[in-house]
Amino acid sequence: MVPSPERRIVILSEGAFGEDASKTARGVLRYASDPVVAVIDSTKAGRTVDQVLGHRPRYDGVPIVASLAEAMALPERPTTLILGLAPAGGKLPESWRAMIAEALRRGLDVAAGLHSFLSDDPEFAAAAAQGGAKIYDFRRPPERMEVATGRPHLPGKHVLLTVGTDCAVGKMGVSMELALAARDVGERAVVVPTGQTGMMVEGWGVTIDRVAGDFIAGTVEWLTEEGEKRADWVIVEGQGSLDHFAYSSVTLGLIHGARPHGMVMVHQPGRAMHHAFETRGDIARIKPLQAMIRAHEAIADLVEPSKVVAIALNTSLYEDEEVAKRLIAETAAATGLPADDPYRFGGVPLFEAIRARMKTEA
């Protein structure tokens, strides 16, 4: 789904807009070049996006509506429905079916990042044919299946990988912010999308958690090579976390497939348990930041040495900006690494610190 000036998006985020599970909605709202005309969430209908997510010029005033019918009655009629939630396991909630089918029958394209492929569903396929609509299943794996070869990086390229202390902690957002910051200071930068939201925003990539295990590292390798052809600073979007008992495998494949020159650790102060598995006891407890830094560097070193070069904090649990700045300063002092919240305070300071550090360590 390549960005198009004719596309207008409505996002389905029923019952969860603004929560961690709605990270796809947040990512599309903030970074997609196609305009979002409404968000569907009946529990927050009557409000606007900025009243839930905070002020941002891109989405200030975008209405939250209770139904698809309300969205279709807006002056700017949507042309595409995006499923803006990321449920655990990527399964299609039964409660979504009627709205998705209605959207397709009314001619709206539907973009989904689920493990359940909508285009394989007879009801949705028939509805799409009736409405002349398209279905985009962003988690469908590519036909290209290759094992990693350990290819050398192209000369003059700088490959960064965002990693994290949890899933749904902000790795995609940090990747986007660092790329925007790099461009702001005159560098050629590209994000390598490895998840459905990144693909929706950038228009290319592979949702890596759907790739067969033998080909994860190889797929990351050729995606990184494609990124190196496009820009000098290649920021590979991270997934999962090494200590997540459900999602650690994809993180391992990203580290060994991208073989980054540096890693940016994304961490949310105040989060103690892994997202969506908070009731699983100690197995779901997030490890200390310093331990995670050591673990990532040790895992990278098994194939090719790489250091964590910066900490990107997600300070969204703290409304007071002074508290957020104190946490950033404390993290920098404790780790000896550059730290900031690029989503909250802009990415240029953190990118410039990363650039300086990588040149020093080169």
Backbone hydrogen bonds in HBPLUS format (Angstrom, degrees):
<---DONOR---> <-ACCEPTOR-->    atom                        ^
c    i                          cat <-CA-CA->   ^        H-A-AA   ^      H-
h    n   atom  resd res      DA  || num        DHA   H-A  angle D-A-AA Bond
n    s   type  num  typ     dist DA aas  dist angle  dist       angle   num
A0007-ARG N   A0004-SER O   3.18 MM   3  5.44 159.9  2.22 109.5 115.5     1
A0079-THR N   A0008-ARG O   2.74 MM  71  5.17 166.7  1.75 140.3 144.0     2
A0080-THR N   A0008-ARG O   3.07 MM  72  6.16 148.5  2.17 160.3 157.5     3
A0009-ILE N   A0035-PRO O   2.85 MM  26  6.12 176.5  1.86 159.6 160.9     4
A0037-VAL N   A0009-ILE O   2.76 MM  28  5.88 158.6  1.80 160.5 165.8     5
A0010-VAL N   A0080-THR O   2.89 MM  70  6.25 154.2  1.96 165.9 172.1     6
A0082-ILE N   A0010-VAL O   2.94 MM  72  6.31 160.8  1.97 155.9 162.2     7
A0011-ILE N   A0038-ALA O   3.07 MM  27  6.52 158.6  2.11 145.1 149.4     8
A0040-ILE N   A0011-ILE O   2.71 MM  29  6.01 168.0  1.73 169.1 168.9     9
A0012-LEU N   A0082-ILE O   2.84 MM  70  6.11 165.9  1.86 162.1 166.8    10
A0084-GLY N   A0012-LEU O   2.74 MM  72  5.31 149.6  1.83 140.8 149.8    11
A0013-SER N   A0040-ILE O   2.96 MM  27  5.72 163.1  1.99 151.4 156.1    12
A0016-ALA N   A0013-SER O   3.20 MM   3  5.90 169.3  2.22 138.0 138.9    13
A0019-GLU N   A0016-ALA O   2.97 MM   3  5.51 164.2  2.00 142.4 144.4    14
A0022-SER N   A0019-GLU O   2.96 MM   3  5.52 155.8  2.02 115.5 123.3    15
A0086-ALA N   A0021-ALA O   2.83 MM  65  5.33 148.4  1.93 151.8 162.2    16
A0025-ALA N   A0022-SER O   3.04 MM   3  5.29 115.8  2.47 102.3 117.1    17
A0026-ARG N   A0022-SER O   3.10 MM   4  6.49 161.5  2.13 155.6 160.4    18
A0027-GLY N   A0023-LYS O   2.89 MM   4  6.03 162.6  1.92 148.4 153.3    19
A0028-VAL N   A0024-THR O   2.98 MM   4  6.15 166.1  2.00 154.2 157.1    20
A0025-ALA N   A0084-GLY O   3.22 MM  59  4.28 138.7  2.40 126.2 115.5    21
A0029-LEU N   A0025-ALA O   2.98 MM   4  6.10 164.5  2.00 151.8 156.7    22
A0030-ARG N   A0026-ARG O   2.99 MM   4  6.12 157.3  2.04 149.2 154.9    23
A0031-TYR N   A0027-GLY O   2.92 MM   4  5.88 160.9  1.96 150.8 156.0    24
A0032-ALA N   A0028-VAL O   3.08 MM   4  4.90 152.4  2.16 123.3 130.8    25
A0039-VAL N   A0063-PRO O   3.03 MM  24  6.48 150.7  2.12 151.4 159.5    26
A0065-VAL N   A0039-VAL O   2.77 MM  26  6.16 156.8  1.82 162.7 170.2    27
A0041-ASP N   A0065-VAL O   2.93 MM  24  6.12 155.5  1.99 168.5 176.6    28
A0044-LYS N   A0041-ASP O   2.98 MM   3  5.66 161.1  2.02 121.0 126.9    29
A0047-ARG N   A0044-LYS O   3.27 MM   3  6.12 154.4  2.34 142.7 145.9    30
A0046-GLY N   A0064-ILE O   3.04 MM  18  5.97 156.5  2.10 163.2 155.7    31
A0064-ILE N   A0047-ARG O   2.96 MM  17  5.63 150.6  2.04 163.4 153.8    32
A0051-GLN N   A0048-THR O   3.01 MM   3  5.34 134.4  2.23 105.5 118.2    33
A0049-VAL N   A0062-VAL O   2.82 MM  13  5.48 155.4  1.88 155.3 163.7    34
A0052-VAL N   A0049-VAL O   2.97 MM   3  5.35 148.7  2.07 108.5 118.2    35
A0053-LEU N   A0049-VAL O   2.81 MM   4  6.02 172.3  1.82 164.6 166.9    36
A0054-GLY N   A0050-ASP O   2.79 MM   4  4.51 138.0  1.97 117.4 125.9    37
A0059-TYR N   A0056-ARG O   3.12 MM   3  5.82 136.5  2.32 119.0 128.2    38
A0060-ASP N   A0056-ARG O   2.98 MM   4  5.77 124.9  2.29 160.0 174.8    39
A0062-VAL N   A0059-TYR O   3.13 MM   3  5.54 169.1  2.15 133.7 133.7    40
A0071-ALA N   A0067-SER O   3.26 MM   4  6.61 156.0  2.32 141.5 147.9    41
A0072-MET N   A0068-LEU O   2.86 MM   4  6.14 154.7  1.92 155.8 163.0    42
A0073-ALA N   A0069-ALA O   3.16 MM   4  6.34 127.6  2.45 136.7 149.3    43
A0073-ALA N   A0070-GLU O   3.19 MM   3  5.17 138.3  2.37  95.3 106.9    44
A0074-LEU N   A0071-ALA O   3.23 MM   3  5.48 165.4  2.26 108.6 112.8    45
A0109-ASP N   A0079-THR O   3.05 MM  30  6.46 150.1  2.14 157.7 149.8    46
A0081-LEU N   A0109-ASP O   2.75 MM  28  6.16 163.4  1.78 164.6 165.6    47
A0111-ALA N   A0081-LEU O   2.88 MM  30  6.28 159.0  1.92 155.5 161.7    48
A0083-LEU N   A0111-ALA O   3.02 MM  28  6.38 164.5  2.05 173.7 178.0    49
A0090-GLY N   A0087-PRO O   2.86 MM   3  5.27 160.2  1.90 136.5 138.1    50
A0115-HIS N   A0090-GLY O   2.75 MM  25  4.84 147.1  1.85 121.3 132.7    51
A0096-TRP N   A0093-PRO O   3.03 MM   3  5.65 162.4  2.06 118.6 124.1    52
A0097-ARG N   A0094-GLU O   3.16 MM   3  5.59 153.1  2.24 112.7 119.8    53
A0100-ILE N   A0096-TRP O   3.07 MM   4  6.25 164.3  2.09 162.7 167.8    54
A0101-ALA N   A0097-ARG O   2.94 MM   4  6.13 170.1  1.95 159.7 162.2    55
A0102-GLU N   A0098-ALA O   2.94 MM   4  6.09 156.5  2.00 145.1 152.2    56
A0103-ALA N   A0099-MET O   2.90 MM   4  6.09 160.0  1.94 148.0 153.2    57
A0104-LEU N   A0100-ILE O   3.06 MM   4  6.34 162.5  2.09 152.7 156.5    58
A0105-ARG N   A0101-ALA O   2.98 MM   4  6.22 162.0  2.01 150.8 155.8    59
A0106-ARG N   A0102-GLU O   2.99 MM   4  6.19 141.2  2.14 145.7 156.2    60
A0106-ARG N   A0103-ALA O   3.18 MM   3  5.14 126.1  2.49  93.1 107.0    61
A0108-LEU N   A0103-ALA O   2.93 MM   5  5.28 157.5  1.98 155.7 148.2    62
A0107-GLY N   A0104-LEU O   3.00 MM   3  5.13 160.0  2.04 108.6 112.6    63
A0110-VAL N   A0134-LYS O   2.95 MM  24  6.48 155.4  2.01 157.6 165.2    64
A0136-TYR N   A0110-VAL O   2.81 MM  26  6.17 166.0  1.83 160.5 163.4    65
A0112-ALA N   A0136-TYR O   2.87 MM  24  6.18 168.0  1.88 178.1 177.6    66
A0138-PHE N   A0112-ALA O   2.80 MM  26  6.05 158.1  1.85 176.5 174.4    67
A0120-ASP N   A0117-PHE O   3.20 MM   3  5.59 153.1  2.28 107.5 115.2    68
A0121-ASP N   A0118-LEU O   3.03 MM   3  5.29 161.5  2.06 111.6 117.5    69
A0125-ALA N   A0121-ASP O   2.88 MM   4  6.06 163.2  1.91 163.0 168.8    70
A0126-ALA N   A0122-PRO O   2.96 MM   4  6.06 158.4  2.01 145.6 150.9    71
A0127-ALA N   A0123-GLU O   2.99 MM   4  6.22 156.5  2.05 144.2 151.1    72
A0128-ALA N   A0124-PHE O   2.86 MM   4  6.04 156.9  1.91 150.0 155.9    73
A0129-ALA N   A0125-ALA O   3.03 MM   4  6.25 155.9  2.09 144.0 150.3    74
A0130-GLN N   A0126-ALA O   2.93 MM   4  6.17 153.6  2.00 146.5 154.0    75
A0131-GLY N   A0127-ALA O   3.01 MM   4  6.22 153.6  2.08 147.0 153.3    76
A0132-GLY N   A0128-ALA O   2.81 MM   4  5.67 116.8  2.22 141.0 156.0    77
A0133-ALA N   A0128-ALA O   2.91 MM   5  4.72 152.1  1.99 137.2 141.4    78
A0140-ARG N   A0137-ASP O   3.20 MM   3  5.71 166.4  2.21 115.0 118.6    79
A0158-HIS N   A0232-ASP O   2.84 MM  74  6.14 159.0  1.88 171.8 173.3    80
A0234-VAL N   A0158-HIS O   2.85 MM  76  6.02 166.2  1.87 152.3 157.1    81
A0261-HIS N   A0159-VAL O   2.81 MM 102  5.27 138.8  1.98 133.8 146.6    82
A0262-GLY N   A0159-VAL O   3.32 MM 103  6.76 142.4  2.47 157.7 161.6    83
A0160-LEU N   A0234-VAL O   2.80 MM  74  6.12 163.9  1.82 157.5 162.8    84
A0236-VAL N   A0160-LEU O   2.72 MM  76  6.04 163.2  1.75 170.3 164.8    85
A0161-LEU N   A0262-GLY O   3.10 MM 101  6.60 149.1  2.20 148.1 157.7    86
A0264-VAL N   A0161-LEU O   2.95 MM 103  6.24 157.6  2.00 144.5 150.1    87
A0162-THR N   A0236-VAL O   3.16 MM  74  6.49 164.9  2.18 176.0 174.3    88
A0163-VAL N   A0264-VAL O   2.92 MM 101  6.01 164.3  1.94 145.8 150.3    89
A0266-VAL N   A0163-VAL O   2.75 MM 103  6.02 154.1  1.81 140.8 149.3    90
A0165-THR N   A0266-VAL O   3.08 MM 101  6.51 147.1  2.19 171.8 174.8    91
A0174-VAL N   A0170-GLY O   2.93 MM   4  6.09 161.8  1.96 155.4 160.3    92
A0175-SER N   A0171-LYS O   2.96 MM   4  6.11 156.8  2.02 144.0 150.6    93
A0176-MET N   A0172-MET O   2.99 MM   4  6.29 160.9  2.02 153.5 158.0    94
A0177-GLU N   A0173-GLY O   2.88 MM   4  6.10 162.7  1.91 150.8 155.9    95
A0178-LEU N   A0174-VAL O   2.90 MM   4  6.02 160.7  1.93 153.3 157.6    96
A0179-ALA N   A0175-SER O   3.09 MM   4  6.28 155.6  2.15 145.1 151.7    97
A0180-LEU N   A0176-MET O   2.94 MM   4  6.18 162.4  1.97 153.3 158.1    98
A0181-ALA N   A0177-GLU O   2.89 MM   4  6.04 156.0  1.95 144.6 151.7    99
A0182-ALA N   A0178-LEU O   2.88 MM   4  6.06 158.3  1.93 145.8 151.6   100
A0183-ARG N   A0179-ALA O   3.08 MM   4  6.34 159.3  2.12 147.9 152.8   101
A0184-ASP N   A0180-LEU O   2.94 MM   4  6.20 147.9  2.05 142.6 152.3   102
A0184-ASP N   A0181-ALA O   3.03 MM   3  4.90 113.3  2.50  90.6 107.3   103
A0185-VAL N   A0181-ALA O   3.14 MM   4  6.49 137.9  2.32 147.5 157.3   104
A0185-VAL N   A0182-ALA O   3.23 MM   3  5.39 133.5  2.46  97.2 108.7   105
A0187-GLU N   A0182-ALA O   2.85 MM   5  5.15 159.7  1.89 151.6 145.1   106
A0186-GLY N   A0183-ARG O   3.07 MM   3  5.06 162.7  2.10 108.6 110.1   107
A0232-ASP N   A0188-ARG O   3.11 MM  44  5.44 132.9  2.34 117.2 127.5   108
A0233-TRP N   A0188-ARG O   2.89 MM  45  6.14 164.9  1.91 159.2 163.5   109
A0190-VAL N   A0233-TRP O   2.95 MM  43  6.42 150.4  2.04 166.9 176.0   110
A0235-ILE N   A0190-VAL O   2.91 MM  45  6.16 178.5  1.91 171.0 170.7   111
A0192-VAL N   A0235-ILE O   2.86 MM  43  5.98 162.4  1.90 138.8 141.8   112
A0237-GLU N   A0192-VAL O   3.09 MM  45  5.90 175.2  2.09 150.4 151.6   113
A0206-VAL N   A0193-PRO O   3.33 MM  13  6.56 152.5  2.41 148.8 146.4   114
A0208-ILE N   A0194-THR O   2.96 MM  14  5.31 151.8  2.04 126.5 131.9   115
A0199-MET N   A0195-GLY O   3.04 MM   4  6.27 155.2  2.10 153.2 160.9   116
A0200-MET N   A0196-GLN O   2.95 MM   4  6.19 152.9  2.03 145.5 152.6   117
A0201-VAL N   A0197-THR O   3.03 MM   4  6.32 148.8  2.13 149.7 157.9   118
A0202-GLU N   A0198-GLY O   2.85 MM   4  5.95 171.9  1.85 155.3 157.8   119
A0203-GLY N   A0199-MET O   2.75 MM   4  5.18 150.5  1.84 137.4 144.7   120
A0210-ARG N   A0207-THR O   3.20 MM   3  6.13 166.1  2.22 127.0 129.9   121
A0211-VAL N   A0208-ILE O   3.18 MM   3  5.41 163.0  2.21 110.3 115.5   122
A0215-PHE N   A0212-ALA O   2.86 MM   3  5.61 149.2  1.96 125.2 134.2   123
A0216-ILE N   A0213-GLY O   3.40 MM   3  5.44 168.3  2.41 106.8 110.0   124
A0219-THR N   A0215-PHE O   2.81 MM   4  5.83 153.5  1.87 146.3 153.0   125
A0220-VAL N   A0216-ILE O   2.97 MM   4  6.26 164.0  2.00 156.7 160.8   126
A0221-GLU N   A0217-ALA O   2.89 MM   4  6.07 148.1  1.99 143.1 152.7   127
A0222-TRP N   A0218-GLY O   3.07 MM   4  6.42 159.9  2.11 150.3 153.0   128
A0223-LEU N   A0219-THR O   2.93 MM   4  6.11 150.3  2.02 148.4 157.6   129
A0224-THR N   A0220-VAL O   2.89 MM   4  6.01 156.4  1.94 146.0 152.2   130
A0225-GLU N   A0221-GLU O   3.00 MM   4  6.28 152.8  2.07 144.0 151.7   131
A0226-GLU N   A0222-TRP O   3.02 MM   4  6.17 153.7  2.09 138.0 144.4   132
A0227-GLY N   A0223-LEU O   2.93 MM   4  6.28 151.4  2.02 145.1 153.3   133
A0228-GLU N   A0224-THR O   2.90 MM   4  6.23 148.6  2.00 147.6 156.2   134
A0229-LYS N   A0225-GLU O   3.12 MM   4  6.45 136.4  2.32 142.0 153.2   135
A0229-LYS N   A0226-GLU O   3.17 MM   3  5.17 130.9  2.43  94.8 107.7   136
A0230-ARG N   A0227-GLY O   3.02 MM   3  5.13 136.9  2.21  98.7 111.1   137
A0231-ALA N   A0227-GLY O   3.10 MM   4  6.34 140.4  2.26 151.9 162.0   138
A0244-HIS N   A0241-SER O   3.09 MM   3  5.35 167.1  2.10 115.8 118.1   139
A0248-SER N   A0244-HIS O   3.05 MM   4  5.14 121.8  2.40 161.1 152.2   140
A0252-LEU N   A0248-SER O   3.17 MM   4  6.50 159.3  2.21 155.9 161.2   141
A0253-GLY N   A0249-SER O   3.11 MM   4  6.42 159.9  2.15 149.0 153.8   142
A0254-LEU N   A0250-VAL O   3.04 MM   4  6.26 147.8  2.15 142.3 150.6   143
A0255-ILE N   A0251-THR O   3.04 MM   4  6.34 159.8  2.08 154.5 159.0   144
A0256-HIS N   A0252-LEU O   3.13 MM   4  6.35 171.7  2.13 157.2 158.7   145
A0257-GLY N   A0253-GLY O   2.82 MM   4  5.66 138.0  2.00 136.2 148.0   146
A0258-ALA N   A0254-LEU O   2.92 MM   4  5.69 164.8  1.94 142.3 147.0   147
A0259-ARG N   A0255-ILE O   3.05 MM   4  5.70 146.4  2.17 132.7 142.4   148
A0263-MET N   A0307-LYS O   2.87 MM  44  6.06 154.6  1.93 146.3 148.0   149
A0309-VAL N   A0263-MET O   2.76 MM  46  5.79 152.4  1.84 153.9 161.6   150
A0265-MET N   A0310-ALA O   3.01 MM  45  6.37 152.0  2.09 165.6 157.4   151
A0312-ALA N   A0265-MET O   2.78 MM  47  6.00 162.0  1.81 148.5 154.9   152
A0267-HIS N   A0312-ALA O   3.04 MM  45  6.43 153.6  2.11 149.3 155.2   153
A0314-ASN N   A0267-HIS O   2.79 MM  47  5.99 154.1  1.86 148.5 151.7   154
A0271-ARG N   A0268-GLN O   3.24 MM   3  5.86 163.6  2.27 137.5 138.3   155
A0286-ILE N   A0272-ALA O   2.88 MM  14  5.61 170.4  1.89 144.6 147.8   156
A0274-HIS N   A0284-ALA O   2.71 MM  10  5.23 155.0  1.77 152.5 161.5   157
A0277-PHE N   A0274-HIS O   3.09 MM   3  5.59 160.5  2.13 132.7 135.7   158
A0280-ARG N   A0277-PHE O   3.14 MM   3  5.73 165.0  2.17 126.6 126.9   159
A0284-ALA N   A0281-GLY O   2.97 MM   3  5.77 157.7  2.02 123.2 129.5   160
A0285-ARG N   A0282-ASP O   3.10 MM   3  5.01 166.3  2.12 105.3 109.5   161
A0292-MET N   A0288-PRO O   3.04 MM   4  6.38 151.4  2.13 151.9 160.6   162
A0293-ILE N   A0289-LEU O   2.96 MM   4  6.30 151.8  2.04 153.3 161.1   163
A0294-ARG N   A0290-GLN O   3.11 MM   4  6.39 167.2  2.13 150.8 153.1   164
A0295-ALA N   A0291-ALA O   2.94 MM   4  6.13 156.9  1.99 145.3 152.2   165
A0296-HIS N   A0292-MET O   3.01 MM   4  6.15 165.2  2.04 149.8 152.6   166
A0297-GLU N   A0293-ILE O   3.11 MM   4  6.32 163.5  2.14 152.9 157.4   167
A0298-ALA N   A0294-ARG O   2.94 MM   4  6.09 152.5  2.01 147.7 155.6   168
A0299-ILE N   A0295-ALA O   2.92 MM   4  6.11 160.6  1.96 151.5 156.6   169
A0300-ALA N   A0296-HIS O   2.95 MM   4  6.10 164.1  1.97 149.0 153.5   170
A0301-ASP N   A0297-GLU O   3.01 MM   4  6.04 153.7  2.08 139.0 146.4   171
A0302-LEU N   A0299-ILE O   3.25 MM   3  5.50 147.6  2.36 102.6 111.4   172
A0303-VAL N   A0300-ALA O   3.00 MM   3  5.81 156.6  2.05 123.2 128.7   173
A0304-GLU N   A0300-ALA O   2.79 MM   4  5.70 150.9  1.88 168.3 163.6   174
A0311-ILE N   A0338-PRO O   2.82 MM  27  6.21 161.3  1.86 160.2 166.7   175
A0340-ASP N   A0311-ILE O   3.19 MM  29  6.74 144.1  2.33 155.7 166.2   176
A0313-LEU N   A0340-ASP O   2.79 MM  27  5.86 157.7  1.84 145.3 150.1   177
A0318-TYR N   A0315-THR O   2.98 MM   3  5.74 165.3  2.00 126.4 130.1   178
A0324-ALA N   A0320-ASP O   3.10 MM   4  6.47 158.0  2.15 148.5 154.9   179
A0325-LYS N   A0321-GLU O   2.87 MM   4  6.12 157.4  1.92 149.1 154.6   180
A0326-ARG N   A0322-GLU O   2.97 MM   4  6.17 148.1  2.07 140.7 149.5   181
A0327-LEU N   A0323-VAL O   2.95 MM   4  6.27 156.1  2.01 152.0 158.0   182
A0328-ILE N   A0324-ALA O   3.01 MM   4  6.29 152.6  2.08 147.0 154.6   183
A0329-ALA N   A0325-LYS O   3.00 MM   4  6.23 161.8  2.03 146.7 151.1   184
A0330-GLU N   A0326-ARG O   2.89 MM   4  6.11 158.7  1.94 150.4 156.5   185
A0331-THR N   A0327-LEU O   2.94 MM   4  6.07 151.9  2.02 143.3 150.8   186
A0332-ALA N   A0328-ILE O   2.99 MM   4  6.25 160.3  2.03 151.5 156.5   187
A0333-ALA N   A0329-ALA O   3.01 MM   4  6.21 158.5  2.05 146.7 152.6   188
A0334-ALA N   A0330-GLU O   2.94 MM   4  6.06 156.1  1.99 144.6 151.1   189
A0335-THR N   A0331-THR O   3.01 MM   4  6.06 153.2  2.08 149.6 155.5   190
A0336-GLY N   A0332-ALA O   2.83 MM   4  5.43 142.3  1.98 141.0 149.8   191
A0345-PHE N   A0341-ASP O   2.84 MM   4  5.85 171.3  1.84 167.6 170.6   192
A0346-GLY N   A0342-PRO O   2.97 MM   4  4.44 126.8  2.26 115.7 119.5   193
A0351-PHE N   A0347-GLY O   2.92 MM   4  6.05 165.1  1.94 161.2 166.2   194
A0352-GLU N   A0348-VAL O   2.91 MM   4  6.03 171.0  1.92 161.9 164.0   195
A0353-ALA N   A0349-PRO O   3.09 MM   4  6.24 149.6  2.18 140.2 148.3   196
A0354-ILE N   A0350-LEU O   2.92 MM   4  6.17 154.9  1.99 149.4 156.4   197
A0355-ARG N   A0351-PHE O   2.81 MM   4  6.07 164.8  1.83 159.0 162.9   198
A0356-ALA N   A0352-GLU O   3.03 MM   4  6.14 161.4  2.06 143.4 148.0   199
A0357-ARG N   A0353-ALA O   2.98 MM   4  6.09 157.3  2.03 144.6 151.1   200
A0358-MET N   A0354-ILE O   2.87 MM   4  6.05 163.0  1.90 157.4 161.4   201
A0359-LYS N   A0355-ARG O   3.08 MM   4  6.22 152.2  2.16 144.3 151.5   202
A0360-THR N   A0356-ALA O   3.09 MM   4  6.26 150.2  2.18 141.8 149.7   203
A0361-GLU N   A0357-ARG O   2.98 MM   4  6.22 151.2  2.06 147.1 154.6   204
A0362-ALA N   A0358-MET O   3.00 MM   4  5.90 120.3  2.37 135.0 147.9   205
